């Protein structure tokens, strides 16, 4: 792990087997893992020990979780239900032994305001949107013809500064994925790509939540294969890191470049072609994610 250097475990005796399994797994990933009493952790936190940059605390103590709130130290709570409330916790889990280094490092970065790198390709880096990306993404979203890429009028305001700031603070922590910045290897930001969840209602008034692929590319970098490269990387991530089986894309009928891109990526008309995929204002296409163990 590049950022996560230590995991501090404080679990009660009834979770001893889970604590053992967690520590053993993390040590195999070369992550330092130690057990500390609750009072020692609180004392160290009060001395400004520097854990907030490189360590995660995992505990089933609500007193400890609450005591760490506001300290800058990332805390993960353990309880019988993932719906349990832990003041100050970034996450609540009922299976701490299933946490791995990647998951813990992602929570460490997000809770300390650092964007997570999602994927790297031959030419591109996909990472979570950072504060310094906002002005550039807004500029790209206002380029001529970009309105044809919008499948929802509400998206016109998405790249406004205050909206993106709120998105950065909440979306990745809640979903674990979202819309990501796309950069060249030299750090030049050229667009964004990723996913959003959208609720659809069919002609029989049944509601269904779908995962939609969305993308935006600076006009100066089009027709160079970047759109295909970044979307393939995003779809690969969705296959490996999410529970979704299918991804959808909504494209206006006059947006021929996006239709060609979707075809190249492997999107097709849904097998059950109903009114949702035949509306006049857009075409809906479906992609089946290739799940691998």
Protein Blocks (a to p, Z undefined) as FASTA:
>chain_A
ZZlmbdcddddfklmmmmmmmmmmmmmnopacddddfklmmmmmmnonolmmmpccddfb
fklmmmmgonlpacddddfbfkbccehiabdcfblmlpcfklmmmmmmmmnopacdfbdc
fkbccddddfklmmmmmmmmmpghklmmpcbfklmmmmgmklmmmmmmmmmmmnopacdd
dddfkopafbdcdddddddddfkopacddddddddddfklgonommmmmmmmmmmmmmmm
mcbfbdcddddfklmmlmmmmmmnopacdfblcfklmcfkbccddddddddZZ
